[in-house]
Amino acid sequence: MSDYIIRGMAADNQVRFFAGTTKEMVETARSIHNTSPVATAALGRLLTAGALMGAQCKNESDVLTLQIQCNGPIGGLTVTADAQGNVKGYVVNPEVILHANDKGKLDVAKALDLGVLSVIKDIGLKEPYVGQTQLVSGEIAEDLTYYFATSEQIPTSVALGVLMEKNNTVKQAGGFIIQLMPFASEELIDTLEKRLADFSSITALLDKGMSPMDIIKQIFEGYDVVVTDELPTKWHCNCSKERYYQAVLSLGKKEIANMLADNEPIEVNCQFCNSHYTFTPDDLQEMLLSQNK
C-alpha cells in the first residue's frame, strides 16, 4: 500500500490529529542515500515528521523545512515537505554506525547528541518563519513535542518510528501528531496522558497490520473520531537541470568567468536525491553572455 496521511478531529473537536504510514518514502530515502540502519532510522523519523507537519500547512504553496544541526556523528539532517505531501531529505553522514542502545534499539539519540532543531516555514511572506529549540533527547519525536510546546505553545504528542528488516531495508515507518485545542477538558487531558504514557511503538502496531486509523481509534477509544481527509505522501525531489542552471547563473559574472577559464565541464550534485547535472564550457559561455546583456 502507498504511503498516506489521515487528518481529523476527535473527542468533540477537542483534539486534532495527523497520522500516517511512510514505509515507501523512508525506503526510497534509504536506497538513494545508502544510509546505515541508525541513519535510516533518524532520517526516516524526520521525513515522517515532515510529511505530518506538511499536512498542517494552510496554503497549497507553503513549504516546510526541518533542520537538525548536531554534535553527534550523524552530523545533521535536513528534510523539506510541502502541502501536497511531497517530502525529501538527507543526512550529512549517511554511513554512521553505532551499537544498539541499552534497550537493544537503534541509538538515534547518540547519533544526534546535542544540537538544535529548526522549523522553517515559507508561507509566502517576505521572510520565512523560523522556530528553534534545543534537542531535548535526540530521539526526534520528543524534540518536536518540545518544539510545539515552547515555540508554538500547542500541547502536542508526537510519535515517530522506523522498523528495519534484518537485511537493513525498511519494514515499517510511520507516526502521528496529536494536538490539544485550547478548550480541551482536564478529563480528556488526563485520559490522553495516561494512554500515551502506555503507548508502546507505532511501528509495532503497524507491523501487526494496524492502519493509522486503527491506531488513532485505539488511542481515542470511547471518544468520537472524525477523519476529514486522506492525503497521499511520497518521496519527491523537485530538482532539475533548469533549476541548477539558474543557481549557477546566480553566482554572477566573475564566478562563472573563473569556472569558464578552466575550460572544463562542471558538475552540480543535488544533496537531496544525488542527481548529477553537468554544465559544459558552452553552457557557461551562454550564462556569461546572458549576464552581459
N, C-alpha and C positions, 0 to 999 in steps of 0.2 A: 504494500500500500504506500502511496506517495505521502510525503510529509504534509502536515496541515496544522492549523491552529484554530481552536474554538474561542469565541469571545462571548461573554454573557454576564448576567447578574444572578444573585442568589439571596435567599433569606429576605424576601420582600424588598429587594433592591438595596439592602444594607451593605452588600459586598459586590465588587466587580471582579471578574476573573478572566485570565488568558491562560490557556493550556494547550500544549501541542506535543507532537511526536516529530523528531528531526533526524531520524537514523540515516536517511539517504543523504541529507545535507552534510552531516558530520563525516560520513564515509567518503563522500566526494572530496571534502577538505583533506581528509587523511591521505587519500590516494594522490592528490595534487601535490601536497607538501611533503609526502613521505614521512609523516610525523611518527615519533616514538609513541608508545602507549600513554605515557603521562602527558605528553604534549597533545595527543589526540583528545584526552580527557579534558584538559584545560581549554583548548581551542573549541572543542565541542560544547562545553558548558557556555562559553561566551557567545558562540554562534547561536545557540538556543535562546540565550538571553536577548540577543539582538533581534531574533525573529519575534519573540514575545513582546519586546518593547517597541519594535517597529509596528506591531499590530495596535499599539496605543496611539499612533500618530493620527492627528486630526485631519491633515490635508494630504492629498494624493502625492504632492511634490515634496513632502517632508523627508529628510534623510537624517538618520541617527548613527552616530559613531560611538562605540565603546572602546576605550583605550586603557590598557594597564601598563604602567611603567613600574618596573620592579627590580629588586636587587638579586632575586633568585636566578638560578642557572638557565631558566627559560628565556630570560632577557626582556620579555614584554610581549603583549598581544594587542592586535587591533582587529575590530570587527565593524563592518558597516552594513546597515539594513535600511530598507525603505518601506513605505506604507503598503506596497504591493506584495510584500513577503519575500523579496529578493535579499539574500544575505551573502556576504563574502568576508573572508578574514585570513589572517596569517599570524604566525608566531616568529619571534626573532630567532630563536634557536630550536628548530623542529626536531633535532636529534637528541635532546636532553634525555638521559637515562638516570633513573633513581630507584632505589629499593622501595618496596611497598612500605606503607606506614604501619604503626603498631596494630591497626585493625585489619591488616592484610589488603588494604586498598591502595590504588594509585595515589601517590603523595603529591597532589596538586599544590597543597599549601606550601610544601617545601620547595617545589619548583618555582613558585612565585616569591615566597618570603615577604619581606617588607616592600611596600610600594604605594602607588596612588592609582585610584580608579577615576577616570574622567568620562563623563557622559556629555557628548557634544550633539546638540540638536540644531540642525539647519532647517528653520521653518519659514524661510523666505524673507527674513529681516536683514538689515544691513550687516549685522554681526550675529554669528550663531550663539545660542545659549550654551554655556559651559558650566557644568556642575562637577565638583571634585570632592572626593573623600579619601581618607587613608584606607588601605586594606586592613580589615579587622581580623581576618582569618586566612585569607589567601584561597579560600575554598570557592570563591566567586559568588555563589548564591547568598551566603551570609554577607558578603561585601556589598552586594546590590541591595539587600534588605536594609543594611545600614545607610546606604546612599539615599534610598527612598525616604527613610525616617528623618535624616538630617538635612538633605538638600531640597527635598520636595515636601517634607512634613506630611507624608502619607504613610500611615501604618500598613506595612506590607509584609507578606511572607513569600519568599522566592525559593523554589526548589528546582535544581538543575542536575542532570545526571547523564553519564555516558558509560555504557557497559560494553566491555570488549570480549571478543571471541578469543579462543586460545591461539589462533593464528594472527592475532592483533588487528583484525578487521573489526568494524563496529557492529555489535549485536543489537543494541538498543540505545536510543538517545531521546531525551525529551525534557519537559519541565513545565512549571506553572508559575504564575504571578497572581496572588490573591491580595486585593486591596480593600480596606475598610472605608466606607463612606463616613462623612463627619457625624451622621446621625445614628451610627451603629449602636445597638444597645449593649450594655455591660454584660448581660446574659449571653448574647451571641459572642462577644469578645472572649469571655471566659471559656465557652464551649470550644471555640476555634483554637484558642491557645492550647487547650488540653489535647485536642485531636492532632494538631500539627506537631506538638511535642512528641506524640507517639507515632508520628508518620515515619515509616521506615525508609523507603527508597523509591523514587519514581521509576527508575529503570527496572527494579524488581517487579513492580506492578505491571509495567509494560511487557516485561518478559513472561508474565503469567497470562498474557493475552488481553489485558485490560486496555481500553481505549482512554484517551484524555477525558472523554465524557464520563466513563465509568469511574475514573479516579476522582473527578470533581464531585460526582454524586455520592461517592463514599465519604469524602470529607464533609459534605453538607447533608448527610443523612438526617432525615427529619425536617429538612427545610426545602423550600421550592428552589428549583434550578431552571433558569431560562437561558438557552443559548440564542444569542441574537444573530450570529452568523458564523460561518466556517471559512477560513482563509487558507488557500494553498500557500506553502512556503517552500523555498528551494535555494540551493546554491546558485548564484548567478553573478558573474563579473561583467561589468559593462565597459571594460577597456576595449580599445580598438586602435588601429594604426592612425586613424584620423585624430583621435584624442591625444595620442602621444606626439603626433606631428605638431599639433597646436602647443603642446607642452614644451617641445624643443624650440619652437618658434618664439615662445615667451621668454626664452633665455636672453634674447637680444642679439644685436648685430655682432658685438665684439666676441661673445662666446661662440656663436655659430662660425664666425670667421676663423677663430682659433681651431675649431674642430675641422673645418674645411682645409686648413693649412696642412694637416696630416695626410690629406688625400686618401683617407681610409673610410670605409663604412663604419657607422656607429650602431651599436645595439642597445636598445632600451628594454628593460625587463619589468613586467608587472609583478609587484610583490604579492598581490592577491591570488593570481591564478598561474603564475610562472610563464605566461605567454611572452614571447620574444618578438620584438619589432626592429627591423633593420632599416636604416636610412643611408642611402648611397651618397657619395660626394655630389652627384647630380641633384639629389633631394635637398642637400644642404645649400647648394648653389641657388636652387629655386627659392629656398627660405630667405637667403641673403638678398636676392633680388626683390622679393616681396617687401622686405624691411626697408629697402631704399626708395620704394615708390612714395 
